[in-house]
Amino acid sequence: MNQKFQMLFPIALLAFLLACTGTRPVFLGVKSEKLAECPGTPNCISSFANPTDKEHYRSPLPYKKPLKEAVQILKRKLELSPRTKIIEENPNYIYAEFTSLIMRYVDDVEFYFDEKNKLLHFRSASRLGKSDLGVNRKRIESILKDLEI
């Protein structure tokens, strides 16, 4: 290998990996007691999608515990998830970024505790690309499984 290639390869690899992270969306959060809609691509799951939309919809999770306790239980579960960073936390909302191991793709995952209806709503979406091979749905199912809130 020539010396120029040895110098440029690590820089090119770093630039490529950073490009996989995408830019943090500005439209996230709770607006009018809802999370943002899923895009038309299959790399998103949401409890606010139309229930007839089998690609994007998953029902919200009812919760019985007091709000503060339910939020802490979910937060602890997220903190145990690998390559997960909680970006924002409010009394009834958590936003986290999940980063894939190899390609460093970032998925934006939100949870909204609807205190009025005692439902945990969520949205999990890839920042980049079209297909996620079901990763966002599997993630939500894994998080919600055995979640005693």
N, C-alpha and C positions, 0 to 999 in steps of 0.2 A: 504494500500500500504506500502511496506517496504521502509525503508530509502534509500537503494541502488538504487531501481527503481526510486524513486523520484529525485535522483541526476543524474542518467544516462539518463532518458527520455528527458529532455530538451537538453542535449548534442547530443543525437541521432537525435532528431527532427531538430536541427540546422544543423547538418551534412547532413541530407537528403535534407533539403531545399537548402543548398548551392550546393549540387550535381545537383540540377535541373537547375541551372544557366548555366552550361556548361562552356567551355572555349571560350573566344573571338577568332573568326577565324582570321588567319593571311593573308588570301587570298582576303580580301575585298578591295574595292577601285576601281578606274577607271584605267583600263589597256587597252591600244590600243583602247581608246575611247569606252570601254564597261565595264559593271559590270560583276561579276562572273556568271557562268552558275548556274542554279538550279540543285540540286541533283536529282536523280531519284525518290525520295520520293515525295508524294503529298503536303508536307508542305512548299511550296515555290511558289512565283509568281514573274514574271519578264517581263519587257517590251522587254528584249533581247531574251526571249525564242522563239522558232520557232512558228510562228502564227498558225500552224496546231496543236500545242500541247495545246489543250484546258485546260488541267489541270494546266499548268504553265504560259501560256501566257495571257497578258493583254496589249492592245495597249498603247503606251506612250501618254502623254498629251501635245498637242501643247501649247506654251505660246507666248504672244505678248509683254508683258512688258519688259523693260530693265532687263538684267540679275540680277544686284544687287537688284533691287526692287522685282523681282520674287523670288529670294532666301530668302529675308527677309519675304515675305508673307508666304512662306512655313515654314520657321523657326518658325514664330509666331504660326502657326497652330500646329506644332509639340510640341511647348512648352506648349500649352493648353491641350495636350493629357495626360491623367493620366499615371503615372508610366513610363514616357518616359524620357530618358536622352540622350542629344546630345553628342556624343563622339568625333566627328570630323566634322569640317566645313572648307571648302575651297571656293574660289570664285564661283565654279560651282558644288560643291558636299557637301552633308550632310549625315552623318552616325549617326544613333540613335539606341539605345537599348530600346525595349519595354518589360516590365516585367509583367507577368500575376499576378493577384491579389492573388490567393490562393496558387498555387503550385510554384510560383516564376520562371516559365519558362521564358527564355529570347529569344526574336526574334531579329535578326539583320535586320535593315531596312536602305536601301541606296537610295539616290536620286542623279541623275546626270543630270545636265542641259547641253544638247547638244546645244551649242550656234550656231553652224554652221547650224543645221536643225531646231532650235527653238523648241526642244522637251524635255520634262521632262521625263527621264527614271527612273526606279525604280527597286528594288529587295527587297523582304521581305521574310525571311526564318527563320524557327525554328532552333535553335541550336541542339536540341535533339529530339529523337523520329522519328516517321514515319508520323503519321497523326496529323493534327492540327485542324480538324473539320472545315476547311475553314477560320480559324482566320486570316491568313495572307492576303488572298484575300479580306475579309471583311474590314480589316484595310486599305489596299490600296484604296479600293473603297470609304471608308469613308473620307480618307485624300483628295483624288482627287475631291470628290463631292463638288461642289460650290467653288472650288479653283480658284479664279480670278487672274490668272497670265498671 
